[in-house]
Amino acid sequence: MRQDCKHFQSRTYPTGDTMRKCSLDLAPEAPWECPADCEGYERRLADVNWRHGSLVTPPTPPAPASVGGDASIGRLLDEAEDIVNRAGASITAEVEAQEEARRRKSSRKWWRFGR
């Protein structure tokens, strides 16, 4: 990926795993490749890490042989993201309903206690 793009994000976890992504979600083959003619590419004007030390992003692992060879990868990842987003919305609604029911139940106890 183009690490000099202002939309490139990277995070290294305590396990040593590193996440690399495009914050605009325009790199379907992340973390290996950005599209050659990416419409969202903007060169980073200033690097937030003026002094590079041991916190520099580790090198990206070698890309699998399938990267760049199949245009359906992006569509598949978009479909998977849509499924997760739909599930997330219904799970959020379910949790909020449970929390509201719990709040109503606990507020009734205090109301009776005050009488």
For each residue, the residues with C-beta under 8 A, 3 or more apart:
1: 5 8 20 22 27 30 31 32 33 34 60
2: 5 8 34 38 41
3: 8 10 57
4: 8 43 44
5: 1 2 8 22 34 38 40 41 42 43 44
6: 42 43 44 45
7: 22 23 24 26 40 41 42
8: 1 2 3 4 5 20 21 22 23 44
9: 19 20 21 22 23
10: 3 18 19 20 21 57
11: 18 19
12: 16 17 18 19 55 57 58
13: 16 17 18 19
14:
15:
16: 12 13
17: 12 13
18: 10 11 12 13 31 57 58
19: 9 10 11 12 13 31
20: 1 8 9 10 30 31 57 60
21: 8 9 10 25 27 30 31
22: 1 5 7 8 9 25 26 27 30 34 40
23: 7 8 9
24: 7 40
25: 21 22 81
26: 7 22 34 35 38 39 40
27: 1 21 22 30 33 34 35 38
28: 35 73 74 77 78
29: 32 33 63 67 68 73 74
30: 1 20 21 22 27 33 34
31: 1 18 19 20 21 60
32: 1 29 60 63 64 67
33: 1 27 29 30 63 67 68
34: 1 2 5 22 26 27 30 38 41
35: 26 27 28 38
36:
37:
38: 2 5 26 27 34 35 41
39: 26
40: 5 7 22 24 26
41: 2 5 7 34 38
42: 5 6 7
43: 4 5 6
44: 4 5 6 8 47
45: 6
46:
47: 44 50
48:
49: 52 55 56
50: 47
51:
52: 49 55 56
53: 56
54:
55: 12 49 52
56: 49 52 53
57: 3 10 12 18 20
58: 12 18
59:
60: 1 20 31 32 63
61:
62:
63: 29 32 33 60 67 68
64: 32 67
65: 69
66: 69 70 73
67: 29 32 33 63 64 73
68: 29 33 63
69: 65 66
70: 66 73
71: 74 75
72: 75 76
73: 28 29 66 67 70 76 77
74: 28 29 71 77 78
75: 71 72 78 79
76: 72 73 79 80
77: 28 73 74 80 81
78: 28 74 75 81 82
79: 75 76 82 83
80: 76 77 83 84
81: 25 77 78 84 85
82: 78 79 85 86
83: 79 80 86 87
84: 80 81 87 88
85: 81 82 88 89
86: 82 83 89 90
87: 83 84 90 91
88: 84 85 91 92
89: 85 86 92 93
90: 86 87 93 94
91: 87 88 94 95
92: 88 89 95 96
93: 89 90 96 97
94: 90 91 97 98
95: 91 92 98 99
96: 92 93 99 100
97: 93 94 100 101
98: 94 95 101 102
99: 95 96 102 103
100: 96 97 103 104
101: 97 98 104 105
102: 98 99 105 106
103: 99 100 106 107
104: 100 101 107 108
105: 101 102 108 109
106: 102 103 109 110
107: 103 104 110 111
108: 104 105 111 112
109: 105 106 112 113
110: 106 107 113 114
111: 107 108 114 115
112: 108 109 115
113: 109 110
114: 110 111
115: 111 112
